[in-house]
Amino acid sequence: MIAGTVVGATAVYLWQHKPKRVETAVRPPFSQQYGPWAIVTGAARKEGIGYGFARHLAGRHLNLVLVDVLEEELAARAAELRQKYHVKVETVTLDLGKPDFLPALQAVADKLEIGLLVCNHMFTPKETLPILQMDLDTHHAMLDINARAYTTLMHGYGRQMVAQNHGGIIIVSSQAGLRGTPYTGAYSANKAFQMVLGESLWYELRNTNVDMLVLAPGLTNTQGDALADYPQIMLMEVDPVVTEATGWVGQKTSGHPRPGQ
Ligand SMILES: NC(=O)c1ccc[n+]([C@@H]2O[C@H](COP(=O)([O-])OP(=O)(O)OC[C@H]3O[C@@H](n4cnc5c(N)ncnc54)[C@H](OP(=O)(O)O)[C@@H]3O)[C@@H](O)[C@H]2O)c1
């Protein structure tokens, strides 16, 4: 009991007195710190946050590797980005729930210098059920896609970025991960996993030149009419969420965009 308290208090002390990375007087330009290539997962849907990141990053002259399970939509997004922003875009159609997905991504990305990883993909079943009513296969699929794949990507590209001495990782978690949420408990738990892993990695990276941000949006306008019944004052648009996130990376551990900001 006493040992546990001491360990806890020490951890809080270390957190509060964390050494800061020695900042250079001028931060390198965004495209130098996070380029020349960024990976964005879950980037196929036109209304989605992933495609919002892709648009924003292309506008800042980063080339893109877009990953999603939706092949046709992914190809369409890539074509739009190439035409509008004149950047290079690779697509990798992948089921990130497969435990062995990484080599297929590496086959494309290993030839490129990846300066930014945006882990944004998410699997939620159409019908969200209470925890015990959801079948175990669905719980396990959610863990594979939303927890295991996040770990695999952060581990692989985090190591690569430390070795190349620049880069950044953005984890798109959710405010649903801040506490237990009955009736969407599996989603909430997956988001809590992403958040805690990301915040912990932020601390462990503090003396490197690799930045880490956990983004925790609230309700964001990505689902068309499905969100029509919600009070619209609660809804955020994709572009401001993405703009805030890219402004926060390298500055904060985590960021919670709010409507009207
Ligand atoms: N929208 C919100 O209100 C909100 C709020 C807080 C946090 N977030 C988070 O923001 C992120 C993006 O959300 P969004 O609303 O923009 O959702 P979205 O457009 O549905 O983006 C998720 C993408 O991931 C894809 N995906 C699902 N399973 C996959 C798999 N096994 N392998 C590869 N790709 C897979 C989805 O394809 P399918 O469509 O085929 O599943 C979809 O294209 C998510 O992490 C979400 O939890 C969203």
The ligand as an SDF file (V2000), in Angstrom:
LIG
                    3D

 48 52  0  0  0  0  0  0  0  0999 V2000
  -17.0580   11.9640  -35.8760 N   0  0  0  0  0  0  0  0  0  0  0  0
  -17.0480   12.1690  -34.5760 C   0  0  0  0  0  0  0  0  0  0  0  0
  -17.9920   12.7010  -33.9760 O   0  0  0  0  0  0  0  0  0  0  0  0
  -15.8230   11.7910  -33.7810 C   0  0  0  0  0  0  0  0  0  0  0  0
  -15.7090   12.2620  -32.4810 C   0  0  0  0  0  0  0  0  0  0  0  0
  -14.5850   11.9300  -31.7450 C   0  0  0  0  0  0  0  0  0  0  0  0
  -13.6040   11.1400  -32.3080 C   0  0  0  0  0  0  0  0  0  0  0  0
  -13.7640   10.6720  -33.5700 N   0  0  0  0  0  0  0  0  0  0  0  0
  -12.7160    9.8030  -34.1090 C   0  0  0  0  0  0  0  0  0  0  0  0
  -12.2230   10.3900  -35.3080 O   0  0  0  0  0  0  0  0  0  0  0  0
  -11.7570    9.3500  -36.1770 C   0  0  0  0  0  0  0  0  0  0  0  0
  -12.4030    9.5220  -37.5360 C   0  0  0  0  0  0  0  0  0  0  0  0
  -13.8120    9.4870  -37.3630 O   0  0  0  0  0  0  0  0  0  0  0  0
  -14.8170    9.8340  -38.5370 P   0  0  0  0  0  0  0  0  0  0  0  0
  -16.0960   10.1820  -37.9030 O   0  0  0  0  0  0  0  0  0  0  0  0
  -14.1640   10.7540  -39.4790 O   0  0  0  0  0  0  0  0  0  0  0  0
  -15.0230    8.3790  -39.1420 O   0  0  0  0  0  0  0  0  0  0  0  0
  -14.8950    7.7510  -40.5880 P   0  0  0  0  0  0  0  0  0  0  0  0
  -14.9950    8.7630  -41.6540 O   0  0  0  0  0  0  0  0  0  0  0  0
  -15.8550    6.6200  -40.5720 O   0  0  0  0  0  0  0  0  0  0  0  0
  -13.4120    7.2250  -40.6270 O   0  0  0  0  0  0  0  0  0  0  0  0
  -13.0070    5.9830  -40.2340 C   0  0  0  0  0  0  0  0  0  0  0  0
  -12.4670    5.2420  -41.4330 C   0  0  0  0  0  0  0  0  0  0  0  0
  -11.7620    4.0920  -40.9610 O   0  0  0  0  0  0  0  0  0  0  0  0
  -12.1340    3.0100  -41.8120 C   0  0  0  0  0  0  0  0  0  0  0  0
  -11.9240    1.7090  -41.2290 N   0  0  0  0  0  0  0  0  0  0  0  0
  -12.7590    1.0190  -40.4130 C   0  0  0  0  0  0  0  0  0  0  0  0
  -12.2620   -0.1950  -40.1460 N   0  0  0  0  0  0  0  0  0  0  0  0
  -11.0720   -0.2840  -40.8120 C   0  0  0  0  0  0  0  0  0  0  0  0
  -10.1210   -1.3050  -40.9540 C   0  0  0  0  0  0  0  0  0  0  0  0
  -10.2700   -2.5150  -40.3730 N   0  0  0  0  0  0  0  0  0  0  0  0
   -9.0220   -1.0780  -41.7110 N   0  0  0  0  0  0  0  0  0  0  0  0
   -8.8570    0.1120  -42.3420 C   0  0  0  0  0  0  0  0  0  0  0  0
   -9.7550    1.1190  -42.2540 N   0  0  0  0  0  0  0  0  0  0  0  0
  -10.8560    0.9340  -41.4930 C   0  0  0  0  0  0  0  0  0  0  0  0
  -13.6060    3.2760  -42.0470 C   0  0  0  0  0  0  0  0  0  0  0  0
  -14.1300    2.4550  -43.0900 O   0  0  0  0  0  0  0  0  0  0  0  0
  -15.6750    1.9660  -42.9320 P   0  0  0  0  0  0  0  0  0  0  0  0
  -16.5100    3.1910  -43.1600 O   0  0  0  0  0  0  0  0  0  0  0  0
  -15.8390    0.9140  -43.9630 O   0  0  0  0  0  0  0  0  0  0  0  0
  -15.8240    1.4320  -41.5350 O   0  0  0  0  0  0  0  0  0  0  0  0
  -13.5940    4.7410  -42.3730 C   0  0  0  0  0  0  0  0  0  0  0  0
  -13.2780    4.9890  -43.7140 O   0  0  0  0  0  0  0  0  0  0  0  0
  -12.1300    8.0210  -35.4980 C   0  0  0  0  0  0  0  0  0  0  0  0
  -11.0010    7.5210  -34.8220 O   0  0  0  0  0  0  0  0  0  0  0  0
  -13.2090    8.4320  -34.5240 C   0  0  0  0  0  0  0  0  0  0  0  0
  -13.2970    7.5580  -33.4300 O   0  0  0  0  0  0  0  0  0  0  0  0
  -14.8410   10.9860  -34.3290 C   0  0  0  0  0  0  0  0  0  0  0  0
  1  2  1  0
  2  3  2  0
  2  4  1  0
  4  5  1  0
  4 48  2  0
  5  6  2  0
  6  7  1  0
  7  8  2  0
  8  9  1  0
  8 48  1  0
  9 10  1  0
  9 46  1  0
 10 11  1  0
 11 12  1  0
 11 44  1  0
 12 13  1  0
 13 14  1  0
 14 15  2  0
 14 16  1  0
 14 17  1  0
 17 18  1  0
 18 19  2  0
 18 20  1  0
 18 21  1  0
 21 22  1  0
 22 23  1  0
 23 24  1  0
 23 42  1  0
 24 25  1  0
 25 26  1  0
 25 36  1  0
 26 27  1  0
 26 35  1  0
 27 28  2  0
 28 29  1  0
 29 30  1  0
 29 35  2  0
 30 31  1  0
 30 32  2  0
 32 33  1  0
 33 34  2  0
 34 35  1  0
 36 37  1  0
 36 42  1  0
 37 38  1  0
 38 39  2  0
 38 40  1  0
 38 41  1  0
 42 43  1  0
 44 45  1  0
 44 46  1  0
 46 47  1  0
M  CHG  2   8   1  16  -1
M  END
$$$$
